[in-house]
Amino acid sequence: MKVTSVQNKSSKKARVIKQENKSLWLKLLGENYYEKLREMNNSNISIIKWQKQRFAKSWIFVGVGLVMYLLLGKEWYYLAGGVATAIGFYVMQAKSINNVYNQFRFERHLQFSKFTRLLIPYLKQKKDGGNLYGVFAKIVKRLDYDTDKQLLMKLMQDMTDRPNDIQPFIEYAEQTSGTDMSVLFMQTVYDIRQGSADLDVIEELDRLASEELMAGIDSIIDFKSRKFVFYPTKIAMTSFILVVGFAVGVLFLNLKDINFGQ
């Protein structure tokens, strides 16, 4: 992100420092995935619970490999297959966080876009910022989610406590959408409130915000389309892997019975 707040950078640095005091389960997850889960409002307790379940499910595959090793001739590849499957499952579970996070970010930006649609008509009519607090009070009632309502009410409170501070506007943008466009939009709203912005900028921001939203919608549609198209392929590939694994197992089991000297 090109535009970031000092407070946001400080909070990230503080989280890195606290990394040393984290549970081992959180450290095993990795900082990147941990930050994404926390941003999606997951508590440390729920993340640790998920990590333990993920770890336990991975060990099930190791257990299956061990049972096959003990019951089917104590061949090493049964254990190796169980361990490899467990590692693959463990990694894929972490990768799935990215898909959920991308959907989450799109939903957040979608809600911020609704906020801009409610606010822009008002901004176009004002030349000195007007009663922006009163407008926000009306918009709060029309937002869909409690989280968005709470963030906007926090901004309203900060506007009262710190009337000449741009930081609350930047924080609101980062906490709702987190895109460069949202930060730029809220900075412009602050300038309008101070009576120091060209209102023509709002028109341009409105256009850019619409384009960014449409690009996000296209990316979601493309992702879901590819997921749907490749679903039969994934089923076929899974079956193919099972068949190949079975064939390799049979080969190893019978290899010792083949007499290459004859």
Buried (B, 14 or more C-beta within 10 A) or exposed (E): EEBEBEEBEEEEEEBEEEEEEBEEBBEBBEEEBBBBBBBBEBEBEEBBEBBEEBBEEBBEBBEBBBEBBEEEEEBEBBBEBBBBBBEEBBEEBBEEBEEEBBBBBBEBBBBBBBBBEBBBEBBEEBEEBBEBBEBBEEBBEEBEEEBBBEBBEBBBEBBEEEEEEBBBBBBBBBBBBBBBBBBBBBBBBBBBBEEEBEEEBBEEBBEBBEEBBEEBEEEBEEBEEEEEEEEEEEEEEEEEEEEEEEEEBEEBEEEEEEEEEE
